[in-house]
Structures are given as C-alpha cells and as structure tokens.
C-alpha cells in the first residue's frame, strides 16, 4: 500500500476538508505497515506518533493492574482487559494523546492481521499547525472532540465500576 492509495476524504478526521487542505495534511503522513502479532503501541512506553488504521484489524488491551501492583485476589492467567477489536472500516485513530502531550501510552494495540497505518509524529503535526493555522485548528478541534468523547465514556465506565465495587464491598462487610 502506498500513501497515494489512501482516500483521505474517507477518514472521519478529514471529512469535509477541501482537497487542497487534504493534500497539505497528506504531506505529514507516511504509510506504516505492521505484521500480524506485532504491537503497534505498547502500554507504558513513551511515544509521540499518531496512527490511523487504513487497512487491517487490531485489538486494544489494557493492564488491569498498575505497574508494580500485586494483588493475590486477582489470580488470573491474563491480567489484560480487551477494550475493543477494530478494523479499518471507520479508520480508528491511535496515539493522539501522546501526539499532543508526549506521555506514556495508555493501552496496547496488537495487530491481528497484516495492517497499514497512516503515521505522523509531533514534529510534523505541529509544523503543519504552525504553517497552516486554519487547517491546524480544524485538526486540533477534531482531535479534542475525540478526546472529550473518550473522557466522557471513561467517566461513565468509572461510575459503573465504582458502583459495582461499593455494592460488592457492602455485601462482603455484612455479618
């Protein structure tokens, strides 16, 4: 797969942008192939790249324990939780948080079949933002909306987990 094979208008992040803007955006990306069984991103590692899945399938997992934590009550074979399995149909984005803030990766992305990703890094992305402020603003707003959606979803899940834990503890503490 080549960069020219990717139809940028099919990618939700770039919907509605004129072809001239998409051409400028295309310049900051390259194609990144990854074989099945390899991690695209590994939880806990540092990174500054963002990826958009354009062909293939991945599984997103997260550790159920924080680094260094050992809880004998959680004696399970696999201490990773599968968050999602995704294919290229909706062109999912990975690594946008690290692109913005250069923090450690919050999940692991395992490639399930040979896959291709659009890839950019912080230097290329913010050079575009500085050179093309209107395009940059549109991209930053789209990424911000995506992150806000993720935070809202996480907040709902946190409330569910907190409620379940409170109920379990209240049952456990009854004589």
Residue pairs with C-beta under 8 A, 6 or more apart in sequence:
1 31
1 33
1 54
1 55
1 116
2 31
3 26
3 29
3 30
3 31
3 118
6 26
6 31
6 54
6 118
8 14
8 17
8 22
8 25
8 26
9 15
9 17
9 22
10 91
11 52
11 54
11 91
11 118
12 90
12 91
13 52
13 91
13 93
13 139
13 142
13 143
13 146
14 22
14 25
17 25
17 135
17 138
21 132
21 135
21 138
24 128
24 132
24 135
25 128
25 135
25 139
27 128
28 120
28 124
28 125
28 127
28 128
29 52
29 118
29 119
29 120
29 124
30 118
30 119
30 120
31 54
31 116
31 117
31 118
31 119
32 51
32 116
32 117
32 118
32 119
33 114
33 115
33 116
33 117
34 40
34 56
34 111
34 114
34 115
34 116
34 117
35 111
35 114
36 111
36 112
36 113
36 114
36 115
37 110
37 111
38 110
38 111
39 108
39 109
39 110
39 111
40 51
40 58
40 94
40 109
40 110
40 111
40 115
40 117
41 47
41 51
41 94
41 95
41 105
41 107
41 108
41 109
42 105
42 108
43 61
43 62
43 63
43 104
43 105
43 106
43 107
43 108
44 63
44 67
44 104
44 105
45 104
45 105
46 98
46 102
46 103
46 104
46 105
47 95
47 98
47 102
47 104
47 105
48 98
48 99
48 102
48 121
48 122
48 123
49 95
49 98
49 99
49 119
49 120
49 121
49 122
50 93
50 94
50 95
50 96
50 98
50 99
50 119
50 120
50 121
50 125
51 93
51 94
51 95
51 109
51 117
51 118
51 119
52 91
52 92
52 93
52 94
52 117
52 118
53 86
53 87
53 88
53 91
53 92
53 94
53 115
53 116
53 117
54 88
54 91
54 116
54 117
54 118
55 88
55 115
55 116
56 87
56 88
56 111
56 112
56 113
56 114
56 115
56 116
56 117
57 85
57 86
57 87
57 88
57 111
57 112
57 113
57 115
58 85
58 86
58 87
58 92
58 94
58 109
58 110
58 111
58 112
58 115
59 82
59 84
59 85
59 86
59 109
59 110
59 112
60 82
60 83
60 84
60 85
60 86
60 94
60 107
60 108
60 109
60 110
61 80
61 81
61 82
61 83
61 107
61 108
61 110
62 80
62 81
62 83
62 106
62 107
62 108
63 79
63 80
63 81
64 74
64 76
64 79
64 80
64 81
65 71
65 74
65 79
80 108
83 107
85 112
86 92
88 115
93 143
93 146
94 109
94 117
95 105
96 143
96 146
96 147
97 103
97 106
97 147
98 104
98 105
99 120
99 121
99 122
99 125
99 143
100 122
100 143
102 122
125 139
126 136
128 135
128 136
128 139
129 135
129 136
129 137
129 139
129 140
130 136
